[in-house]
Every structure is written in structure tokens, then in C-alpha cells.
Amino acid sequence: MEDGAFKLDAITIGARCTVGVGGFIHYGTTMHDGAAVEADSFLMKGEDVPAGCVFGGNPARDLSRRA
């Protein structure tokens, strides 16, 4: 439910992807091969996680660029 209406869209999860314990993947998202969402993270609708990247947090953001 969103704004009092039921909304539906596809979720695409590629090969070798990881979703951590308690991670939530909203509708309309795409995770490319080898992508990961950390535990207790929330991937917002419409997000696109590139291949091999790690997203985390609430809302989830790209953590793979941190050094």
C-alpha cells in the first residue's frame, strides 16, 4: 500500500546477488549480477544496483565507493 492504493511492479535480482538478513527490497528495483544489499537495509523503489556494488543503510546507498 502506498498513498492508499495497492502498487505493484517487478523486482529483478541477478545471479550471485546477496540480500542481508532483514534487508527489504522495494518494488521496481533491479540488482545486477553480484550486487549486494546489507543486513537491515532498505532498497527504495526504482533503485538500480550496478553489478558488484554493495548498497546499505536506510535508505540504501552505494557503499562500494567508500575507501
Secondary structure in CASP SS format (residue, H / E / C, confidence):
PFRMAT SS
TARGET T0000
AUTHOR 0000-0000-0000
METHOD secondary structure of the structure
MODEL  1
M C 1.00
E E 1.00
D C 1.00
G C 1.00
A E 1.00
F C 1.00
K C 1.00
L C 1.00
D C 1.00
A C 1.00
I C 1.00
T E 1.00
I E 1.00
G C 1.00
A C 1.00
R C 1.00
C C 1.00
T E 1.00
V E 1.00
G C 1.00
V C 1.00
G C 1.00
G C 1.00
F E 1.00
I E 1.00
H C 1.00
Y C 1.00
G C 1.00
T C 1.00
T E 1.00
M E 1.00
H C 1.00
D C 1.00
G C 1.00
A C 1.00
A E 1.00
V E 1.00
E C 1.00
A C 1.00
D C 1.00
S C 1.00
F E 1.00
L E 1.00
M C 1.00
K C 1.00
G C 1.00
E C 1.00
D E 1.00
V E 1.00
P C 1.00
A C 1.00
G C 1.00
C C 1.00
V E 1.00
F E 1.00
G E 1.00
G E 1.00
N C 1.00
P C 1.00
A E 1.00
R E 1.00
D E 1.00
L C 1.00
S C 1.00
R C 1.00
R C 1.00
A C 1.00
END
